[in-house]
Amino acid sequence: MVAIQRSRYVFVHPHDQAGVDLHALLRGEAALRHTLELRVYAGLTGVRRTFDAEQLQRLMALPQHAWTARDACALDDATLDAWLRDGFVLRDDDDDAAAVGLRAREAAFHSGGWNPLAVLAHMHARWRFSLLEQGRDGDGDPAAAGTLDDLTDDDVPTVDFAADAPHARANFQRFVAQHGPPPAAAHAPGAEADGQDLPIVLSDSRLHDLLARRRTVRTFDLARSLHLDDVAALCRAAFAARGAAQLTDDVTLLRKASPSGGGLHPIEIYVLPLRVTDLDPALYHYRCTQHRLVRVRDLTREAGQRLAVAALSGQAYAADAALLFLYTVRFPRHFWKYRNNLRGYTVVLQDLGHANQTLQLVALDRGLGAFYSAAIDAPRLEQVLGVDPAEEAALAIAGCGVPAAVDPLQLDAQPIDATPSG
């Protein structure tokens, strides 16, 4: 007999929806009518649905710690099937792969030390680019991540930022007109009279030079490839483990070029070469303690380019990079220490920022340009990697290559005169 239970990761957001009061309008009056909209979020899938009060009451009547016989629930088949698909409800059915997967994900979140609010933020911050294109962010089929095998050029909507620059500027101007300008670029709390000018300390060190020249590069010289030595140098300097501390027989902490909360270093690196000599096109995992690449999936160069554009939500310049780094995080390693700690989730994102900034500087030191983007289609990328977001999740992508002679995407940033006022 099939049994069901409510997921422990269901969240409700009461939202007042404003609309025109038609009754007042018919009386010749202009008034707004506020109605309560119950937005219900499934932590297991990242799906959001709108429930009415009766539906929500029936969902909450299902226990989350005990299985209930399907026949004992006053739910019609269509409603229950939708709730099962969306991850609001779990089913004790070992013959259904989707049901088994959702139960495993729930168990991974629960046993992995996840704070429930971190589950909510993590799963609902994941884009599915195909749904964004349809204006359905957060309101689609959780199984619609897409596969690499079915991916063709026609399936990857692309955005050519260089060619689309005039249209993009017009959209930006309309956005500013609608929302107003952002807060000031430089924050200035306190009174200027209480300030203290700092001396300009000049340095001829290479690090200071790299920091001064660092900028995002998204236009690359397609006639120039990278070499295996470039890949090796980038990986070793930015991501390799330089030391290990054995706290106990079962607990090892690593030392790398970038800091990490608790010395745990849960960020993983996958390497996707698109134009690298002496390295076959494929998807590789970087073994940080061995300084070696291990192939995890065979890809042609063309398939790799399609994956790059799709994974970066249609950003066409991704296919022009010579080399891509796919960042994931192993949450069980991080939350092993920071159990049920909401702040622990933010530390993972800080770890990622540290690691990527190191990569940017190392790339620049080798004469390469680099970019970073968190606007990724995480479900598709995780499907390609064969990972579940409760255990290992895609976070961002960085790419690099030889910069093009002319970069139409480069901001025209003028130097700031920081000469002391005195």
C-alpha positions as CSV (number, residue, x, y, z in Angstrom):
1,M,0.0,0.0,0.0
2,V,1.4,3.4,-1.0
3,A,1.9,5.8,1.9
4,I,2.7,9.6,1.9
5,Q,3.9,12.3,4.2
6,R,4.5,16.0,4.0
7,S,8.1,17.2,3.4
8,R,9.7,18.9,6.4
9,Y,10.9,21.6,4.0
10,V,7.7,23.4,3.1
11,F,7.5,27.1,3.7
12,V,4.5,29.5,3.5
13,H,4.7,33.2,2.7
14,P,1.4,35.1,3.2
15,H,1.5,37.9,0.6
16,D,-1.0,40.7,0.2
17,Q,-1.9,41.1,-3.5
18,A,-3.1,44.5,-4.6
19,G,-5.6,44.9,-7.4
20,V,-8.4,47.2,-8.6
21,D,-11.5,47.1,-6.5
22,L,-14.1,46.5,-9.2
23,H,-17.1,47.1,-6.9
24,A,-15.7,50.5,-6.0
25,L,-14.9,51.2,-9.6
26,L,-18.6,50.5,-10.6
27,R,-19.6,53.1,-7.9
28,G,-17.3,55.6,-9.6
29,E,-14.6,55.4,-6.9
30,A,-11.0,54.6,-7.4
31,A,-9.7,52.1,-4.8
32,L,-7.4,49.1,-4.4
33,R,-8.5,45.8,-3.1
34,H,-6.1,43.7,-1.1
35,T,-6.4,39.9,-1.2
36,L,-4.3,37.4,0.7
37,E,-2.2,35.2,-1.5
38,L,-0.7,32.1,0.1
39,R,2.7,31.4,-1.6
40,V,4.0,27.9,-0.7
41,Y,7.6,27.0,-1.4
42,A,8.9,23.5,-1.7
43,G,12.4,23.3,-0.4
44,L,13.2,20.0,-2.1
45,T,12.7,21.3,-5.6
46,G,12.7,25.1,-5.6
47,V,9.1,25.2,-6.8
48,R,6.7,27.9,-5.7
49,R,2.9,27.5,-5.9
50,T,-0.1,29.6,-4.9
51,F,-2.5,27.7,-2.6
52,D,-5.9,28.6,-1.3
53,A,-6.7,28.3,2.4
54,E,-8.4,24.9,2.0
55,Q,-5.5,23.5,0.1
56,L,-3.0,24.7,2.6
57,Q,-5.0,23.3,5.5
58,R,-5.1,19.9,3.8
59,L,-1.3,20.0,3.1
60,M,-0.6,20.9,6.7
61,A,-2.9,18.1,8.0
62,L,-0.4,15.6,6.5
63,P,2.2,14.7,9.2
64,Q,5.8,15.1,8.3
65,H,7.3,12.5,10.7
66,A,4.9,9.6,10.0
67,W,3.7,7.9,6.8
68,T,-0.1,8.1,6.1
69,A,-1.9,5.6,3.9
70,R,-2.9,7.2,0.6
71,D,-6.5,6.0,0.9
72,A,-6.8,7.8,4.3
73,C,-6.1,11.2,2.8
74,A,-9.0,13.3,1.5
75,L,-7.1,14.4,-1.6
76,D,-8.1,14.0,-5.2
77,D,-5.5,12.3,-7.5
78,A,-4.7,15.4,-9.5
79,T,-3.9,17.5,-6.4
80,L,-1.8,14.7,-4.8
81,D,0.1,14.0,-8.1
82,A,1.0,17.7,-8.4
83,W,2.2,17.9,-4.8
84,L,4.3,14.7,-5.2
85,R,5.9,16.1,-8.4
86,D,6.6,19.5,-6.8
87,G,8.1,18.0,-3.7
88,F,5.5,19.2,-1.1
89,V,4.7,15.6,-0.4
90,L,6.8,12.4,-0.3
91,R,5.8,8.9,-1.4
92,D,7.0,5.6,0.1
93,D,7.3,3.9,-3.2
94,D,10.7,2.3,-4.1
95,D,9.5,1.6,-7.7
96,D,9.2,5.3,-8.5
97,A,12.7,6.8,-9.3
98,A,11.4,10.4,-8.7
99,A,9.9,9.5,-5.3
100,V,13.1,7.7,-4.3
101,G,15.2,10.7,-5.4
102,L,13.1,13.2,-3.4
103,R,13.2,11.0,-0.3
104,A,17.0,10.8,-0.6
105,R,17.3,14.5,-1.0
106,E,15.2,15.1,2.1
107,A,17.3,12.7,4.1
108,A,20.5,14.4,2.8
109,F,19.3,17.8,3.9
110,H,18.1,16.5,7.3
111,S,21.2,14.4,8.1
112,G,23.6,16.9,6.5
113,G,23.2,19.6,9.2
114,W,21.3,22.0,6.9
115,N,19.4,24.9,8.5
116,P,15.9,24.9,7.1
117,L,16.1,28.5,6.0
118,A,19.4,27.7,4.2
119,V,17.5,25.0,2.3
120,L,14.9,27.5,1.2
121,A,17.5,30.1,0.1
122,H,19.7,27.5,-1.7
123,M,17.0,25.7,-3.7
124,H,15.0,28.8,-4.6
125,A,18.1,30.7,-5.8
126,R,18.7,28.1,-8.5
127,W,17.9,29.2,-12.1
128,R,16.5,27.1,-14.8
129,F,17.3,29.2,-17.8
130,S,14.5,27.6,-20.0
131,L,12.0,28.7,-17.4
132,L,13.4,32.2,-17.1
133,E,13.1,32.6,-20.9
134,Q,9.4,31.8,-20.5
135,G,8.9,34.2,-17.5
136,R,8.3,31.3,-15.1
137,D,11.1,31.6,-12.6
138,G,10.4,29.4,-9.6
139,D,7.1,28.1,-11.1
140,G,7.9,25.2,-13.3
141,D,8.5,21.5,-13.5
142,P,11.3,20.6,-11.1
143,A,12.3,17.8,-13.4
144,A,12.8,20.1,-16.4
145,A,16.5,20.6,-15.9
146,G,17.4,19.5,-19.4
147,T,20.0,17.1,-20.5
148,L,23.3,17.4,-22.3
149,D,22.6,14.6,-24.7
150,D,19.6,16.4,-26.1
151,L,21.2,19.8,-26.3
152,T,21.6,21.3,-29.7
153,D,22.5,24.8,-30.9
154,D,18.8,25.5,-31.5
155,D,18.1,24.6,-27.8
156,V,20.4,27.3,-26.4
157,P,19.0,30.8,-26.6
158,T,22.0,33.1,-26.7
159,V,22.6,36.7,-25.8
160,D,25.4,38.4,-27.8
161,F,26.2,41.3,-25.5
162,A,28.5,43.1,-28.0
163,A,25.9,43.1,-30.8
164,D,23.1,43.8,-28.4
165,A,24.8,46.7,-26.7
166,P,22.4,49.5,-28.0
167,H,19.3,47.4,-27.0
168,A,20.9,46.7,-23.6
169,R,21.6,50.4,-22.9
170,A,18.0,51.2,-23.8
171,N,16.7,48.5,-21.4
172,F,19.0,49.8,-18.7
173,Q,17.8,53.4,-19.2
174,R,14.2,52.2,-18.9
175,F,15.1,50.3,-15.7
176,V,16.6,53.4,-14.2
177,A,13.5,55.4,-15.2
178,Q,11.2,52.9,-13.5
179,H,13.2,52.3,-10.3
180,G,15.3,55.4,-10.0
181,P,19.1,55.4,-9.6
182,P,20.9,53.1,-7.2
183,P,22.4,54.3,-4.0
184,A,25.7,56.2,-4.3
185,A,28.6,54.3,-5.7
186,A,30.8,55.2,-2.7
187,H,29.2,55.1,0.7
188,A,30.1,58.0,3.0
189,P,28.8,57.6,6.6
190,G,30.1,60.1,9.2
191,A,31.1,63.7,8.9
192,E,33.9,64.7,6.5
193,A,35.3,67.0,9.2
194,D,36.1,63.9,11.3
195,G,38.0,62.3,8.4
196,Q,41.7,61.5,8.1
197,D,43.5,61.6,4.8
198,L,45.6,58.5,4.1
199,P,49.0,58.8,2.4
200,I,49.4,57.2,-1.1
201,V,51.9,54.4,-0.5
202,L,53.4,53.4,-3.8
203,S,54.7,49.9,-4.4
204,D,56.5,48.2,-7.3
205,S,55.5,44.7,-6.2
206,R,53.9,42.4,-8.8
207,L,50.9,41.8,-6.6
208,H,50.1,45.5,-6.4
209,D,50.4,45.8,-10.2
210,L,48.0,42.8,-10.7
211,L,45.5,44.3,-8.3
212,A,45.6,47.6,-10.1
213,R,45.1,45.9,-13.6
214,R,42.5,43.4,-12.7
215,R,39.2,43.6,-14.7
216,T,36.6,41.3,-16.1
217,V,37.4,40.1,-19.7
218,R,34.6,38.5,-21.8
219,T,36.0,38.9,-25.3
220,F,38.8,36.5,-26.3
221,D,41.2,36.0,-29.2
222,L,39.7,32.9,-31.0
223,A,42.9,32.3,-33.0
224,R,44.9,31.6,-29.8
225,S,44.7,28.6,-27.7
226,L,45.9,27.9,-24.2
227,H,48.4,25.1,-23.4
228,L,48.4,22.3,-20.8
229,D,51.0,24.3,-18.9
230,D,48.5,27.1,-18.5
231,V,45.9,24.8,-17.1
232,A,48.5,23.3,-14.7
233,A,49.7,26.7,-13.5
234,L,46.2,28.0,-12.9
235,C,45.0,25.0,-11.0
236,R,48.1,24.7,-8.9
237,A,48.3,28.3,-7.9
238,A,44.6,28.9,-7.3
239,F,43.2,25.5,-6.2
240,A,45.9,23.0,-5.2
241,A,46.2,21.9,-1.6
242,R,49.6,23.1,-0.3
243,G,49.4,21.3,3.0
244,A,47.3,19.0,5.2
245,A,46.7,19.0,8.9
246,Q,45.6,15.6,10.4
247,L,43.5,16.6,13.5
248,T,42.4,13.0,14.1
249,D,42.6,9.7,12.1
250,D,39.4,10.7,10.4
251,V,39.6,14.5,10.2
252,T,41.9,16.2,7.7
253,L,42.1,20.0,7.1
254,L,43.7,21.5,4.0
255,R,45.8,24.6,3.4
256,K,45.3,26.4,0.0
257,A,46.1,29.8,-1.4
258,S,42.7,31.0,-0.4
259,P,41.1,31.0,3.1
260,S,38.2,28.7,3.9
261,G,35.8,28.6,6.9
262,G,37.2,26.0,9.4
263,G,39.9,25.0,6.9
264,L,37.4,22.6,5.3
265,H,37.7,23.8,1.7
266,P,34.4,22.4,0.4
267,I,34.7,24.1,-3.0
268,E,35.3,21.7,-5.9
269,I,36.7,22.5,-9.3
270,Y,35.6,21.0,-12.6
271,V,37.6,21.9,-15.7
272,L,36.2,22.3,-19.2
273,P,38.8,22.9,-21.9
274,L,37.4,24.4,-25.1
275,R,40.6,25.5,-26.8
276,V,43.6,23.9,-25.0
277,T,46.5,22.1,-26.8
278,D,47.7,18.8,-25.3
279,L,44.4,18.3,-23.4
280,D,41.5,16.3,-24.9
281,P,38.1,18.0,-24.9
282,A,36.2,16.5,-22.0
283,L,34.8,17.5,-18.5
284,Y,37.4,16.9,-15.8
285,H,37.6,17.1,-12.0
286,Y,40.6,18.6,-10.5
287,R,42.1,16.5,-7.7
288,C,43.5,19.2,-5.4
289,T,45.7,16.9,-3.3
290,Q,47.2,15.1,-6.3
291,H,47.4,18.0,-8.8
292,R,45.8,16.0,-11.6
293,L,42.7,16.0,-13.8
294,V,40.4,13.1,-13.9
295,R,37.9,12.8,-16.7
296,V,34.3,12.6,-15.5
297,R,32.5,12.9,-18.9
298,D,33.5,12.7,-22.5
299,L,32.6,15.8,-24.6
300,T,33.5,17.0,-28.0
301,R,34.6,20.6,-28.3
302,E,31.3,21.6,-29.9
303,A,29.3,19.9,-27.1
304,G,31.5,21.7,-24.6
305,Q,30.7,25.0,-26.2
306,R,27.0,24.3,-26.1
307,L,27.2,23.3,-22.5
308,A,29.1,26.4,-21.7
309,V,26.5,28.7,-23.2
310,A,23.6,26.8,-21.7
311,A,25.2,26.6,-18.3
312,L,25.8,30.3,-18.3
313,S,22.1,31.0,-19.1
314,G,22.6,31.8,-22.8
315,Q,25.6,34.2,-22.4
316,A,27.2,33.7,-25.8
317,Y,30.7,34.8,-24.8
318,A,31.1,31.6,-22.8
319,A,31.8,29.6,-25.9
320,D,34.7,31.8,-26.8
321,A,36.7,31.2,-23.6
322,A,39.6,28.8,-24.0
323,L,39.1,27.3,-20.6
324,L,36.2,27.1,-18.1
325,F,36.2,26.3,-14.4
326,L,32.9,25.1,-12.9
327,Y,32.6,25.7,-9.2
328,T,30.6,23.4,-7.0
329,V,30.4,23.0,-3.2
330,R,30.2,19.8,-1.2
331,F,27.8,20.8,1.5
332,P,28.2,17.7,3.8
333,R,31.8,18.6,4.3
334,H,31.0,22.2,5.2
335,F,27.9,21.5,7.4
336,W,29.8,18.7,9.2
337,K,31.1,21.5,11.4
338,Y,28.5,24.2,10.9
339,R,25.5,22.2,11.7
340,N,22.1,23.8,11.4
341,N,23.9,27.1,11.3
342,L,22.3,29.6,8.9
343,R,25.4,31.7,8.9
344,G,27.3,28.7,7.7
345,Y,25.6,28.9,4.3
346,T,27.0,32.4,3.8
347,V,30.5,31.2,4.6
348,V,30.4,28.8,1.6
349,L,29.7,31.8,-0.7
350,Q,32.6,33.7,0.9
351,D,34.9,30.6,0.3
352,L,33.9,30.8,-3.4
353,G,34.7,34.5,-3.6
354,H,38.1,33.9,-2.1
355,A,39.0,31.1,-4.5
356,N,37.8,32.9,-7.6
357,Q,39.7,36.1,-6.8
358,T,42.8,34.1,-6.5
359,L,42.1,32.6,-9.9
360,Q,41.5,36.0,-11.5
361,L,44.9,37.3,-10.3
362,V,46.8,34.1,-11.3
363,A,45.2,34.3,-14.8
364,L,46.2,38.0,-15.1
365,D,49.7,37.1,-14.1
366,R,49.9,34.7,-17.0
367,G,48.7,37.4,-19.4
368,L,45.2,36.0,-19.6
369,G,41.8,37.6,-19.2
370,A,39.1,36.1,-17.0
371,F,35.5,36.4,-16.1
372,Y,33.2,35.1,-13.4
373,S,29.4,34.6,-13.4
374,A,26.9,33.2,-10.9
375,A,24.1,33.5,-13.5
376,I,24.2,29.8,-14.2
377,D,21.6,27.2,-15.0
378,A,22.4,25.1,-11.9
379,P,19.9,22.3,-12.5
380,R,21.3,21.6,-16.0
381,L,24.9,21.7,-14.8
382,E,24.2,19.4,-11.9
383,Q,22.5,17.0,-14.3
384,V,25.6,16.9,-16.4
385,L,27.8,16.4,-13.4
386,G,25.5,13.7,-12.0
387,V,25.2,15.4,-8.6
388,D,22.3,16.3,-6.3
389,P,22.1,19.8,-4.9
390,A,21.6,18.6,-1.4
391,E,25.1,16.9,-1.6
392,E,27.0,18.9,-4.2
393,A,25.7,21.9,-5.9
394,A,26.8,24.1,-8.8
395,L,27.5,27.7,-7.7
396,A,29.3,29.6,-10.5
397,I,31.5,29.5,-13.5
398,A,34.8,31.2,-14.4
399,G,36.4,31.3,-17.8
400,C,39.7,32.6,-19.2
401,G,41.6,32.9,-22.4
402,V,43.9,35.3,-24.3
403,P,42.2,38.7,-24.4
404,A,41.0,40.0,-27.8
405,A,42.7,43.2,-29.0
406,V,39.4,45.1,-28.8
407,D,36.9,44.4,-26.1
408,P,33.5,46.0,-26.7
409,L,32.2,44.7,-23.4
410,Q,34.9,46.4,-21.3
411,L,33.7,49.3,-19.1
412,D,35.3,52.6,-19.8
413,A,36.4,53.2,-16.1
414,Q,38.4,56.4,-15.6
415,P,41.0,56.5,-12.9
416,I,40.0,58.0,-9.6
417,D,42.2,60.8,-8.2
418,A,42.8,59.8,-4.6
419,T,45.4,62.5,-3.9
420,P,45.1,63.7,-0.3
421,S,43.1,66.9,0.0
422,G,45.6,68.6,2.3
